[in-house]
Amino acid sequence: MTDTQPYGTPDQPRLAVHGEAHLEVDPEIAGLTITIATRGPDRHTTLNDLTRRNTHALDLIKSYGDTIEKLETSAFTLTPELTRHGRGERIRTYHGTVHITTELTDFTTLGELTTRLADLELTRVDGPWWSLRHDSPAHSEVRRRAVHQAVTRAREYADALGTTLAALVELSDPGADHPGPGYGAPGGAMAFRSRGATPEPAPALDLEPQRQTVHARVNARFIMTPPAL
């Protein structure tokens, strides 16, 4: 039923406020994106080389056991590179890539794994992408604080009018009726190594976790006891 009195009445005056809260907490997950590349004179050779490199990278990541929360292959490509040959074109070489995404929960091993992956031939590492779990207690806590601030603000307004709150009419997230698109994760570090002689193993990177900002905002409507103006 449509609310015909959105602003209340003299007998039931309404009060609309919003509550807002911010928290800074340590991240719970670190994500890495690994791109493995290869090239070869023919399709079969390129596929074999890419398969070998992909298996090596996956085995390396899996060797970290329970610290790996997620491991996925997100994309695979095999592309012929064409070149002019007389009046036509012919295949000059093949390029192959595999994209792997992984998430870790143990940040003490993150620097070591990142370095070892970046030390592989023709391997690019992007990250880390710091984040919280969807069910992180930080989300619940910041929402509770936002609601508490909304109630406190409403009571302050009512007190300024010499009255009190009578009832809660509505509590909602901003844009709850028309949710907008989400936003992406922030950028991170990047590394790439080309073919060549195998150097001494690089020392583990010292990666400092990036604090995460959690934000919540709520809209609230209350009915007040009629003030004596």
N, C-alpha and C positions, 0 to 999 in steps of 0.2 A: 504494500500500500504506500502511496506517495505521501511523504511528510509535507503537509500543507503549512506547517509552522516551523521552518528551518531555523528561525532565530528566536524561537520561544515566544512566550506571552508574558504580560506583566505578572500573572500568577505563577508562571513557571519560566523564569528567565533562564536562558541558556548561556553557557560559558564554553568557548572553544579555545583550546590551547594545543601546543605541541611539546613533546618532550624529546630531548636529544642527549645522546651519550657517546663518548669515544673511549676506546681502550687501546693501549699499546701492549702487545704480548709477543712472546717468542714464537717463531714459526714451528710447525709440527711436521711439515713435509718439505723436502727439497727435490725438485724435478730437474732432470737433464734430458736434452734432446741430442741424440747421436746420429750423425749422417755419415754413412760409409759409402765411399765412392770407388769406382774402378773403371778402367778402360782397356779395350783389347782389340785386336785386328779382326776378330770374328765373334759371332754371337755365342758360340759354345765356350770359347776361351773366357770371354767376359763373364758369362754366367757362372762358370766354375770358380773364377777368381772371386767374384762377389759372394758366392755361397761360402767359400772358405773364410773370407774376412768377416762375414756376418756371423758365422758359427763361432769364430774366435771371440768376437765382441760379446755375444750372448753368454758364452761360457764364462767370460771374465766377470760380467755383471752377476750371473747366477752364483758365482763363487762367494759372494758376500752374504748369501743365505737369507736369514730372516730380516736383515736390515733393508732388503729390497721389498717395498710394499707393492709396487706395480711394475710390470715389464711388458711392453707391447710393441709390435711392429706396426707403425702407422702408415707407411707408404713404401712402394717399390716401383722403380722405373728402370727400363732398359731402352735406350734411345740410339738409333743409328745416326751418325754424323755424315752428311752428304758432302760431296765435293764435285766441282765441275770436271767433266771428262769429255773433251771434244764438244759435241753438240748436246750431250746428255749429262746425266749425273750418275755417280756411283757411290757406294758406301765406302767411306774412308776408314771409319773406326766405330766402335760401339762404346757408349757410356752407360754405366749402371750405377744405381744408388739405392740404398736401403735406409729408411728413417726409423730409428728406434726411440721410444720414450720410456723413461724409467723414473720411479719415485723412491726416495730413501727416507727412512725415519731416524737413522743413526748418523748424526752429523760428524761424528768423530772419524768415520771412514769416508766421508764425502770427498774430502780433498784428495785422498789417495786414489779413489776410484776415478775421479775426474782427470787426474794427471795420467793415470795408466791408460784411460781411454784416448786422451788427446795424444798419447805417445804412439798410438797405432798408426800404421801407414794409411794415407789418404782418408783420414777420419777427422771429422769436425764435431766439436762438442759445444753446444749452446746451453747456458744456464749459469748457476742454478736458479730455478724459479721457486721462490719461497712462498709457502701458503699454509693455511690452516685446513684441518679436516672440516667437512660440511657439518658434522655433528660435534664440533669442538665446543667445550663448555664456555669458551669466550663469547660465542654468539648468544647463548642464553643469558649470560651475565650482562652483556651490554644492552640487551633488550629489556631486562629487568630494571636496569638503571634508567633507561629512557622512560619507561612507564612511571617509575618513581618520581622522576623530574617533572613529568606532566602533571601528576597528582599534586606535587608540591607547588608547582606554579599556579594551578587552579585554586588551591587553598589560599595562596597569597593574594590572588585577585579577589576572591570572595571575602577574605579578611579585610581588604582595603575598603570594601563596600559595607562592612559591618555585618556580614551574613556568613552562612556556611553552605557547603555543598550538600545537596539532597540526594542525588543519584547520578550514576554514570549512564549516559545515553549511547555513546559510541566510542570505540577504541579501534584504530585501524593504522596500518602501514601507509605512508604516502604512496599514492599511485597504485593502491591495492586493486582498484577497479580497472585500471589501465596500466598493467605492468610494462615497463620498457625493456629494451635489450640489455644484456649483461655487458661486462667489460672484460678485457683481456688481462693477462698477468703482465707484470712489469718485465722489462728486459734484463738480461744478465750477461755473463761473460761469454767469450767465444774463443775457440782454439781450432787450428787446422794444421795438419802435418802432411807434407808431400812425400813422395817416394825418395828413398835414399838410404845410405848406410845407417844401421841401427846404432844410435848413440847410447851412452850410459843412461840408465833409468833416471828420469827427472824426479826431484824431491816432491813430496806431496804438497799440494797447494794449501795455504792457510786461509780457509774460507770462513768469514764471520757471518753468522746468520743475520738476516735483515729483519728487524722488528716489524710486526704486522699491525696495521691500524684497523681496528674493528669499529664500525659506526652503526648506530641504530637511531631511528627517528620514528615517533608515533604521533598520530593525531588523536585528540581526545575531546569529547563533548560531554559536558555535565549540566545537570539542572541544579539551580541554586534556590535556596529559600529566598523569597522576595525580600530585598533589602528595604530598609526604611530610609528613603532618600529625602 
